[in-house]
Amino acid sequence: MKKIVPALCLAFWVAFLPGCGGESAETLFETAKLEELQNNPEHARQLYREILEKHSRSPYAKTAEERLNALEK
């Protein structure tokens, strides 16, 4: 039983904690690029918008805006 509790705590942390603070601009950008490559432009647009909303001062914001504009044409 003593080994189960730490394992459950770790599983909870891995599953839920990363979503609490949001994802980094880099993670969102890399995921958006992958979505474009997988022919899923709607999800890519959503991720680029999220970068602009939540990480507008990041180095990824300008490129995200460019990619978003290209996808909306």
Secondary structure, DSSP 8 states (H G I E B T S, - for coil): -TTHHHHHHHHHHHHHHHHHS---HHHHHHHHHHHHHTT-HHHHHHHHHHHHHH-TTSTTHHHHHHHHHHHT-
